[in-house]
Amino acid sequence: MGRAARTSRNILAATALGAGAAGAGFAAQRRAVRRLQLRPDPFAGEPFGSLRGRPTPVRAQDGTRLYAEVDGDDDAKLAVVFSHGWTLTQDSWHFQRKALRGLGRLVFWDQRGHGRSEGGARDDYGLPRLAHDLHDVIEQTVPEGMPIVLVGHSMGGMTIMRFADEYPELFGDRVVAAGLVCTSSGELGAVTLGMPAAIARVTQRVLPRTLRAVGAGAPLIEKVRHLGREGSMLVEDLIAFGPEASPAAVAFAEQMMADTRMDALIDFFHSMITHDVISDCDILGRVETLIIGAEHDMLTPVGHSVKIARCVPSARLEVIAGAGHMAMMEKPGAVSDHLGDLVGRALMTANP
């Protein structure tokens, strides 16, 4: 499964980059990997994935078993529920899990098809389903009446926005704050990944068809299989991280991606890029909202964070300098500080 997921991620990257990754020579690939490995690494030796909470199984509405963990007591004044991004797991919040312990009841869960969660029916891999999954996680991990802060990265942020649209009655009552990290409210199909406009337009036309072909097991898979893990790490470094990213963090993100079910990887990506409007974000205006963008984010560029902020005038917008899409793993101190401040303000709102 890991090899299949890694291969399909390489296909997406090769298509999005005009097939440049697929055509790279082996020697050039090894040199690039070597440069990545020699980059200064502030997180060398960091025990990514080692922080654990109390396993708390969740049963989704359609019967799918979702995996969640809880840190904190049942009588905490507030719960913080973290939703991770596409091809990641709850362990992508490694630094925030460490920094925010003690601020409340922290809930981490793996989206369906990711990490330790089951996949469910393939025809239900879409953003609306994730909103209902988040509802089930809340209902089964957060004690009744406890105020909630929702935090989401990338697809996890989209999950929160769709959740707000599906369950607006919970906002301003049970949900008191939301933190959106490197995410988008729509038009992801138009993201250029830094390519020239002409190439980007071609990519936008062919990528949905490519995804369908990959999902059907097309022979295209064999054309990029030789990229292997080293090539996959280069793709991760180039697209998902900023220029100063820790090699250890890149390697851990690549491992999470490799462990993602191939059908979830393909179909959720297709759902994200084919939704012109993920949410109008109107409901978020009812609660304390923090929007975090990143200077070098190529997957959900800063303009997408700005657009959400314009739709939620009361929101606070912060842009993390020097970081890419994986800001919470690249500049964890800055992201944790902003989220800690959000939780502090939520505590004052929920417990005046």
C-alpha positions in Angstrom: 0.0 0.0 0.0 2.8 2.4 0.8 4.5 1.9 -2.5 1.2 2.4 -4.4 0.4 5.6 -2.5 4.0 6.9 -3.0 3.7 6.1 -6.7 0.4 7.9 -7.2 1.7 11.0 -5.3 4.6 11.0 -7.8 2.2 10.8 -10.7 0.3 13.8 -9.4 3.5 15.7 -9.0 4.9 14.7 -12.3 1.7 15.8 -14.0 1.5 19.1 -12.1 5.1 19.9 -12.8 4.9 19.2 -16.5 6.3 15.7 -16.0 9.7 17.1 -15.1 10.0 14.9 -12.0 9.2 11.8 -14.0 11.9 12.6 -16.5 14.7 13.4 -14.1 17.8 11.3 -14.4 18.8 8.9 -11.7 22.1 10.7 -11.0 20.4 14.1 -10.8 17.8 12.7 -8.5 20.6 11.3 -6.2 22.4 14.7 -6.2 19.2 16.5 -5.2 18.5 14.0 -2.4 22.1 14.5 -1.2 21.5 18.3 -1.1 18.3 17.7 0.9 20.1 15.5 3.4 23.0 18.0 3.9 20.6 20.9 4.6 20.9 22.2 8.2 18.4 20.3 10.3 17.0 21.9 13.5 14.8 18.8 14.1 17.4 16.0 13.5 16.6 13.3 16.0 13.1 14.7 16.8 11.0 11.7 17.7 8.2 12.3 15.2 5.2 10.1 15.8 6.1 9.1 19.3 3.6 11.3 21.2 0.5 9.3 22.1 -2.8 9.9 23.9 -5.6 7.6 25.0 -6.9 5.6 22.1 -10.5 6.4 21.6 -12.3 4.5 18.8 -14.9 6.4 16.8 -17.7 4.9 14.7 -18.7 7.1 11.7 -22.3 7.4 10.6 -21.6 4.9 7.7 -20.0 2.4 10.1 -16.4 3.2 9.2 -14.0 2.9 12.2 -12.0 6.1 12.8 -9.0 6.3 15.1 -8.7 9.1 17.6 -6.6 9.8 20.6 -7.3 12.1 23.6 -5.0 14.1 25.9 -6.5 15.7 28.9 -9.3 15.2 31.5 -13.0 14.8 31.1 -13.5 17.9 33.3 -11.3 20.2 31.3 -12.7 23.7 30.6 -12.4 23.4 26.9 -11.6 20.8 24.1 -9.3 21.4 21.1 -10.0 19.1 18.1 -7.3 18.8 15.5 -8.0 17.7 11.9 -4.9 16.9 9.7 -4.4 17.5 6.0 -4.3 15.4 2.9 -1.9 12.4 3.0 -1.0 13.1 6.6 -2.1 11.7 10.0 -2.7 13.2 13.5 1.0 13.0 14.0 1.5 15.9 11.7 0.5 18.0 14.8 3.6 16.6 16.7 4.9 20.0 17.8 1.5 21.4 18.7 0.6 18.3 20.6 3.7 18.9 22.7 3.4 22.7 23.1 -0.4 22.9 23.9 -0.7 20.0 26.4 -2.3 21.3 29.5 -4.4 23.9 27.9 -7.4 21.7 27.7 -8.7 18.3 26.4 -6.8 17.8 23.1 -8.4 15.4 20.5 -6.4 14.1 17.5 -7.9 11.9 14.8 -6.9 10.3 11.5 -9.2 11.2 8.6 -10.7 8.1 6.9 -8.2 6.4 4.6 -5.3 7.9 6.5 -3.2 6.6 9.4 -5.0 4.1 11.6 -8.5 4.9 10.4 -10.4 2.6 8.0 -11.2 3.7 4.5 -14.9 3.3 4.1 -16.7 3.2 0.7 -14.6 4.7 -2.1 -17.6 6.5 -3.6 -17.9 8.5 -0.4 -14.4 10.0 -0.4 -15.3 13.7 -0.5 -15.2 16.8 1.6 -18.9 16.5 2.7 -18.2 13.1 4.2 -15.3 14.5 6.2 -17.6 17.1 7.8 -19.8 14.3 9.1 -16.8 12.4 10.3 -15.7 15.4 12.3 -19.2 15.6 13.8 -18.9 12.0 14.9 -15.4 12.5 16.4 -16.7 15.4 18.4 -19.8 13.5 19.6 -17.7 10.5 20.7 -14.6 12.2 22.2 -15.8 15.5 23.7 -18.0 15.4 26.8 -21.4 17.0 26.4 -21.5 20.8 27.0 -17.7 21.2 26.8 -16.8 24.2 24.6 -14.7 23.3 21.5 -12.0 24.9 19.5 -11.5 23.4 16.0 -8.1 23.4 14.4 -7.4 22.2 10.9 -4.6 22.1 8.4 -5.1 22.0 4.6 -7.8 19.4 4.0 -8.5 19.5 7.7 -9.3 23.2 7.4 -11.6 22.4 4.6 -13.2 19.8 6.8 -13.9 22.5 9.4 -15.4 24.9 6.8 -17.7 22.2 5.4 -18.6 21.1 9.0 -19.7 24.7 9.7 -21.9 24.7 6.6 -23.4 21.3 7.6 -23.8 22.1 11.4 -24.2 25.9 11.7 -26.3 25.5 14.9 -23.1 24.4 16.8 -21.2 27.6 16.0 -21.3 30.3 18.7 -22.8 27.7 21.1 -20.7 24.5 21.3 -17.9 25.6 18.9 -16.4 28.8 20.2 -13.3 29.2 18.0 -11.6 27.9 14.8 -8.0 27.9 13.6 -7.4 27.3 9.9 -3.8 26.6 8.9 -2.7 26.7 5.2 -6.1 25.9 3.7 -8.5 27.1 1.0 -12.2 27.8 0.6 -12.2 26.8 -3.1 -10.7 27.1 -6.6 -7.8 24.8 -5.8 -7.9 23.5 -9.4 -6.5 26.9 -10.5 -3.3 26.6 -8.3 -0.2 26.8 -10.5 2.4 25.3 -8.1 4.7 28.1 -9.2 4.5 27.0 -12.9 4.2 29.4 -15.8 0.6 30.2 -16.6 0.5 28.3 -19.9 1.7 25.1 -18.3 -0.6 25.5 -15.4 -3.6 25.8 -17.7 -2.7 22.5 -19.4 -2.2 20.9 -16.0 -5.6 22.1 -14.9 -7.2 20.4 -17.9 -5.4 17.1 -17.8 -5.1 16.5 -14.0 -8.7 15.4 -13.4 -8.4 12.9 -16.3 -5.1 11.7 -15.0 -6.5 11.1 -11.6 -9.3 9.0 -13.0 -6.8 7.0 -15.0 -4.6 6.4 -11.9 -7.7 5.4 -9.9 -8.4 2.8 -12.5 -4.9 1.4 -12.3 -3.6 2.7 -15.6 -0.2 1.7 -16.9 1.0 5.3 -16.2 1.8 4.0 -12.8 4.7 2.0 -14.2 6.2 5.1 -15.8 7.0 6.8 -12.5 7.5 3.8 -10.3 11.3 4.1 -10.6 11.1 7.4 -8.6 10.8 5.4 -5.4 11.1 6.9 -2.0 14.0 9.3 -2.8 12.0 10.8 -5.6 8.9 11.0 -3.4 10.9 12.9 -0.8 12.1 15.4 -3.4 8.5 15.9 -4.5 7.5 16.4 -0.9 10.3 18.9 -0.3 9.7 20.8 -3.5 5.9 21.2 -3.3 4.9 20.8 0.4 7.7 22.5 2.2 9.5 25.8 2.2 13.2 26.4 1.3 14.5 25.9 4.9 12.6 22.8 5.8 14.1 20.2 8.1 15.1 17.0 6.2 13.8 15.0 9.2 10.4 16.7 8.9 10.3 16.1 5.1 11.1 12.4 5.6 8.4 12.0 8.2 5.8 13.7 6.0 6.8 11.4 3.2 6.3 8.4 5.4 2.8 9.6 6.4 2.0 10.0 2.7 3.3 6.6 1.9 1.0 5.0 4.5 -2.1 6.7 3.1 -4.5 4.5 1.2 -4.1 5.0 -2.5 -7.9 5.4 -3.1 -8.2 8.0 -0.3 -5.2 9.9 -1.7 -6.6 10.0 -5.2 -10.2 10.6 -4.5 -9.9 13.3 -1.8 -7.5 15.2 -4.0 -10.0 15.0 -6.9 -12.7 16.2 -4.5 -10.6 19.2 -3.4 -9.6 20.4 -6.9 -13.0 20.0 -8.5 -14.9 22.0 -5.8 -15.0 25.6 -7.1 -16.5 26.6 -3.8 -15.7 24.5 -0.7 -17.4 27.0 1.6 -18.4 30.6 1.7 -17.1 30.7 5.3 -20.0 32.8 6.5 -20.6 30.7 9.6 -17.1 31.2 10.9 -18.0 34.9 11.6 -19.9 33.7 14.6 -16.8 32.5 16.5 -13.2 33.6 17.2 -11.3 32.7 14.0 -7.6 32.5 13.3 -6.3 32.0 9.8 -2.7 31.1 9.3 -1.0 31.2 5.9 2.6 30.6 4.9 4.9 32.7 2.7 6.1 29.8 0.5 2.9 27.7 0.4 2.5 26.3 -3.2 -0.5 24.1 -2.5 -2.8 26.6 -0.8 -1.0 29.9 -1.6 -1.3 32.9 0.8 -4.0 34.4 -1.5 -6.4 31.6 -0.4 -5.9 32.6 3.3 -6.5 36.2 2.4 -9.7 35.3 0.6 -11.0 33.4 3.7 -10.1 36.4 5.8 -12.1 38.7 3.5 -15.1 36.5 3.9 -14.7 36.5 7.7 -13.9 40.2 8.5 -13.6 39.4 12.3 -10.9 36.8 11.7 -7.2 37.4 12.5 -4.8 36.6 9.7 -1.2 35.6 10.3 1.4 34.7 7.6 4.3 32.6 8.7 7.5 33.9 7.0 9.9 31.3 5.5 7.4 28.4 5.7 5.7 26.3 3.1 2.5 24.3 3.2 3.7 22.3 6.2 4.1 25.4 8.4 3.2 23.6 11.6 6.2 21.3 11.1 8.5 23.9 9.6 8.0 26.8 12.0 6.3 25.0 14.9 7.0 27.7 17.5 5.2 30.4 15.5 2.2 28.2 14.7 1.9 26.9 18.3 2.1 30.4 19.7 -0.7 31.6 17.5 -2.9 28.5 18.3 -2.1 28.9 22.0 -3.3 32.5 21.9 -6.5 31.4 20.1 -7.2 28.8 22.8 -6.5 31.4 25.5 -9.0 33.8 24.0 -11.5 31.0 23.5 -11.2 30.1 27.2 -12.1 33.7 28.1 -15.1 33.6 25.8 -16.3 30.3 27.0 -15.7 30.9 30.7 -16.2 34.7 31.2 
